[in-house]
């Protein structure tokens, strides 16, 4: 069984010959250098748009599968757990999550029930960011103490 003459050549992708399609990235690569020439410098925006668009498309799916899905799965926990403290913790977490999301809901003015819930969400966010900042400060102080102990004890020989 033969191949029709119009299916042969550099653009015969059905036959496994992809050489012709390499002209597209080659032309886009050459167009990147158009920025060096004043009057046609605007042409270099097109290959940059293709590069940024392809990269964003590839990374968005990877981010969604790697980070976003894992975070959503971590928030979907059963409410009734083994101990009452775990149950209370999950309930407080769920209330804090919903209230924090309502804080960023800007489609309506924060009045009435939405205002109360968004204010509670703001407090949850303040506590969360404060705890993260406090943890960062304490870890830096711990590193400083370790370095000072090394300098005083090992390096200077003081005890």
C-alpha positions in Angstrom: 0.0 0.0 0.0 1.6 3.2 -1.1 1.5 6.7 0.2 -0.1 9.4 -1.9 2.4 12.0 -3.2 0.6 14.9 -1.4 1.2 13.1 1.9 4.9 12.8 1.5 7.5 15.5 2.4 8.5 17.6 5.3 4.9 18.1 6.6 3.9 14.4 6.7 3.2 14.2 10.4 0.9 11.3 10.0 4.0 9.3 8.7 6.2 10.5 11.6 8.1 13.2 9.7 7.9 16.4 11.8 10.8 18.3 10.3 8.6 20.8 8.5 6.9 21.8 11.8 10.2 22.9 13.2 10.0 25.9 10.9 7.4 27.4 13.3 9.6 27.7 16.4 12.5 28.6 14.1 10.6 31.6 12.6 9.4 32.6 16.1 13.0 32.4 17.4 14.2 34.6 14.5 11.4 37.1 15.2 12.6 37.5 18.8 15.6 39.3 17.3 13.4 41.9 15.6 13.6 43.9 18.8 17.1 44.9 17.8 15.8 46.7 14.8 13.9 49.9 15.6 11.1 50.0 13.1 10.1 46.4 13.3 10.7 45.9 17.0 7.0 45.4 17.6 7.1 42.1 15.8 9.1 40.5 18.7 6.0 40.8 20.9 4.3 37.9 19.0 6.9 35.2 19.8 7.1 36.5 23.4 3.3 36.1 23.6 3.5 32.5 22.3 6.3 31.7 24.8 4.5 33.2 27.8 1.2 31.6 26.8 2.6 28.1 26.4 4.5 28.3 29.6 1.5 29.6 31.5 -0.7 26.9 30.1 1.8 24.1 31.0 2.4 25.5 34.5 -1.2 26.1 35.3 -2.2 22.5 35.0 0.8 21.4 37.0 0.0 23.9 39.7 -3.6 22.9 39.8 -2.7 19.2 40.2 0.2 19.7 42.6 -0.9 22.4 44.9 -4.6 23.3 44.5 -6.0 19.8 44.5 -3.9 18.9 47.6 -5.1 22.0 49.5 -8.8 21.3 48.6 -8.4 17.6 49.8 -6.8 18.8 53.0 -9.8 21.0 53.8 -12.3 18.3 53.1 -12.1 16.4 56.4 -14.8 14.4 58.2 -16.5 16.4 60.9 -17.0 13.7 63.5 -13.6 12.3 64.6 -12.4 10.1 67.4 -12.0 12.6 70.1 -14.2 15.7 70.9 -11.2 18.0 70.6 -10.5 16.8 67.1 -14.1 17.4 66.2 -14.0 20.9 67.7 -10.8 21.6 65.8 -12.3 20.6 62.5 -15.4 22.7 63.1 -13.3 25.8 64.1 -11.2 25.2 61.0 -14.2 25.0 58.7 -15.8 28.2 60.2 -12.5 30.0 59.9 -12.0 28.9 56.3 -15.5 30.0 55.2 -15.3 33.3 57.1 -11.9 34.0 55.6 -13.3 33.3 52.1 -16.2 35.7 52.8 -13.7 38.4 53.8 -12.5 38.3 50.1 -16.0 38.3 48.7 -16.3 41.8 47.1 -19.5 41.4 45.1 -21.6 42.9 47.8 -21.0 45.5 50.5 -20.0 44.0 53.8 -23.1 44.9 55.8 -25.3 42.8 58.0 -24.5 39.1 58.2 -21.9 39.2 55.5 -20.2 42.1 57.4 -20.1 40.1 60.6 -18.8 36.9 58.9 -16.2 38.8 57.0 -15.0 40.5 60.2 -14.7 37.1 61.8 -12.7 36.0 58.8 -10.5 39.0 59.1 -9.7 38.0 62.7 -8.9 34.4 61.6 -6.5 35.8 58.9 -4.9 38.1 61.5 -4.3 35.3 63.9 -2.9 33.1 61.0 -0.6 35.7 59.7 0.5 36.6 63.2 1.3 33.0 64.0 3.3 32.7 60.8 5.2 35.8 61.5 5.9 34.8 65.1 7.1 31.4 63.9 9.5 33.1 61.5 10.9 35.5 64.2 11.3 32.6 66.6 13.2 30.5 64.1 15.5 33.3 63.3 16.2 33.9 67.0 16.8 30.2 67.4 19.4 30.4 64.6 21.0 33.4 66.3 21.2 31.6 69.6 22.8 28.6 67.9 25.5 30.8 66.2 26.2 32.6 69.5 26.6 29.4 71.4 29.0 28.2 68.7 31.0 31.4 68.9 31.2 31.5 72.7 31.7 27.8 73.4 33.5 26.2 70.4 35.3 29.1 68.9 36.3 31.2 72.0 36.3 28.3 74.5 34.0 29.9 77.0 31.5 27.9 79.1 
